[in-house]
Amino acid sequence: MKHKILVVEDEAEIRRTICLQLEGTIYEVLEAEDGEKGIELLDNENILEVVVIICDVRMPKLNGIEAVAYFRENYPSIPIIVLTGYPDTQLAIDFMKSGIVEFLVKPVEKKELVEAVGKAARQHSLFSASSS
């Protein structure tokens, strides 16, 4: 069984690249084009199968800051990786303090992405095991 990763990213090309980078791994990618769709998808998905959320920051409708806050509050066991094209040290610090696993800047290399997803997935496994 493949573990599901939710990718919340408004740029279709970036979502496609993430899918390609994770191809051949143990992960299946669910795609959402903004925070609103990401929340809707996660609320309707079997959340036990979603092991990591990758979320952009600047998106229409519901931005990444709002989406991450929602995910942290409603799905605290699912680790979050923030992926942004706008490096901002203070934003990165704020996100890390809120409990995200990784703050990555686009474009991200395949190796770096796969390692970050693996780290986040291990964190999810540890959380799941400790809460059982």
TAQUI-V153515 format. One record per residue. N is the residue number from 0. SS is DSSP state (helix for helix, strand for strand, loop for the rest). PHI is phi in radians with two decimals (NA if undefined). D_LAST is the distance of its C-alpha to the last C-alpha in whole Angstrom. Layout:
n = <N	N>
ss = <SS	SS>
phi = <PHI	PHI>
d_last = <D_LAST	D_LAST>
This chain:
n = <0	1	2	3	4	5	6	7	8	9	10	11	12	13	14	15	16	17	18	19	20	21	22	23	24	25	26	27	28	29	30	31	32	33	34	35	36	37	38	39	40	41	42	43	44	45	46	47	48	49	50	51	52	53	54	55	56	57	58	59	60	61	62	63	64	65	66	67	68	69	70	71	72	73	74	75	76	77	78	79	80	81	82	83	84	85	86	87	88	89	90	91	92	93	94	95	96	97	98	99	100	101	102	103	104	105	106	107	108	109	110	111	112	113	114	115	116	117	118	119	120	121	122	123	124	125	126	127	128	129	130	131>
ss = <loop	loop	strand	strand	strand	strand	strand	strand	loop	loop	loop	helix	helix	helix	helix	helix	helix	helix	helix	helix	helix	helix	loop	loop	loop	loop	strand	strand	strand	strand	strand	strand	loop	loop	helix	helix	helix	helix	helix	helix	helix	helix	helix	helix	loop	loop	helix	helix	helix	strand	strand	strand	strand	strand	strand	loop	loop	loop	loop	loop	loop	loop	loop	helix	helix	helix	helix	helix	helix	helix	helix	helix	helix	helix	loop	loop	loop	loop	strand	strand	strand	strand	strand	strand	loop	loop	loop	loop	helix	helix	helix	helix	helix	helix	helix	helix	helix	helix	loop	loop	loop	strand	strand	strand	strand	loop	loop	loop	loop	helix	helix	helix	helix	helix	helix	helix	helix	helix	helix	helix	helix	helix	helix	helix	helix	helix	helix	helix	helix	helix	loop	loop>
phi = <NA	-1.45	-1.45	-1.64	-2.13	-1.64	-1.89	-1.88	-2.68	-1.37	-1.61	-1.01	-1.13	-1.18	-1.03	-1.09	-1.10	-1.08	-1.02	-1.13	-1.15	-1.66	-1.08	1.45	-1.75	-1.52	-1.92	-1.95	-1.70	-1.77	-1.97	-2.42	-1.53	-2.85	-1.04	-1.07	-1.17	-1.09	-1.12	-1.04	-1.12	-1.17	-1.13	-1.78	-1.68	-1.29	-1.11	-1.17	-1.54	-1.54	-1.83	-2.63	-2.05	-1.93	-2.29	-1.30	-1.74	-1.61	-2.48	-1.27	1.12	-2.02	-1.34	-1.14	-1.10	-1.19	-1.11	-1.09	-1.04	-1.11	-1.07	-1.08	-1.30	-1.63	-2.35	-1.10	-1.45	-1.66	-1.13	-2.13	-1.97	-1.68	-2.18	-2.41	-1.63	-2.12	-1.12	-2.52	-1.03	-1.13	-1.09	-1.05	-1.07	-1.05	-1.11	-1.10	-1.13	-1.37	1.87	-1.23	-1.48	-2.63	-2.12	-1.92	-1.90	-1.27	-1.34	-1.85	-1.24	-0.95	-1.04	-1.11	-1.15	-1.08	-1.14	-1.12	-1.15	-1.07	-1.06	-1.13	-1.12	-1.13	-1.09	-1.07	-1.07	-1.13	-1.12	-1.10	-1.18	-1.32	-1.65	-1.40>
d_last = <20	21	19	20	21	23	26	28	32	35	37	37	38	36	33	35	35	31	31	33	32	28	30	30	26	23	23	24	26	26	29	30	33	32	29	30	30	26	25	26	25	21	22	23	21	17	15	13	15	17	16	19	21	25	27	31	32	36	35	37	36	33	33	30	30	29	27	25	25	23	21	19	20	18	16	15	12	15	17	21	24	27	30	34	37	38	37	37	36	35	33	31	31	30	27	26	26	24	21	22	22	25	28	31	34	36	37	34	35	33	32	30	29	27	26	25	22	21	20	19	17	15	14	12	11	10	9	6	5	6	4	0>
